[in-house]
């Protein structure tokens, strides 16, 4: 069991949950833990709610056109926001015409539903070779690939982890960096993407 005595007085333990925020381990034994909740590192609830709203609205549009809805990004930048939608087709791939087709349909739905109050730019793209990972099942599908992960807040003085995606354990993503395994809770990940390897 982790000895938390050295942290006494630093945190309000009544507001913290009893699971590690991140774990770094050698072999099979963890040797460093930092305890906390995702809400302790900045409240992303508003942005998460907006992402969920947009996905609920736009996923059926993309899938109705015969494409896979890979994920979306929404960046609120004052009066000008960016909505980027990633689509995929495992059989035929994605071309410019596919992106234009989805863009037209999405634009029509957005004009009617008006989920973004400010001005925004809409981009539709394939995931590409350096595809972003949005869901746990996507991490599972790319086990064995090299990935770059950026956390919402720093762990051991760093937010970026570049290494081998080893697997998924419940709600944690396991990545190996410099012979060390890190268990990164999915909710703590701000962005993750595949690093393409050219041989």
C-alpha positions, 0 to 999 in steps of 0.5 A: 500500500502507498504510504501517503504520510508525507503528503499529509497537510498538502491536500484535502483528502476528503475531496480526493478519490482512492485510486492513483491518478497516474502510475509509473512502474518497473517490471510489475510493481508500481514505485511511484503514485500520485493520487488525485481526481481529474477535476483537481487539474482543471474543470473540463466539464463544459468542454466535455459536454460540448464535445458530447453534444456535437458527437451526438448530433454529428455521428449519425450524419457521418455514419448515415453517409456510409463513413466511420465517425472516427472522432472530433475536436472542438477548440473554442478560441474566443469569437472564432472556434474550430470544429474538426471532424475525422472520418474513415473508410476501412475499405476505400480510404478517404479522399477530398470528395468524401470530405466535401460530401460530409462537410456539406451535410454537416454544415446543413445540420449545423445551420439548423441545430446551431449548437455553436453560438460563435463563429467557427471554422468546419474542417473534415479530414481523414485521421491520417497516418498520425491518427488521433485516438479518442476512445479506449477501443481505438487505443486497444486497436493500435496496441503495439504502435508508437504513440504520443500522449499529452496529459491535461496536467503534468506527471513527474514534471512532464505532460508528453509521453512518447513510447510504445502503446502496450495495452489498456487495463480497465480505464487506464492506457499502458504506455512504455517509455524508456523501459518504464511502464506508465498507467495513464487514466483515460480521463487524464489524457488531453490528446493522443495520436499514433506516430507513423513509422516509415521503413 
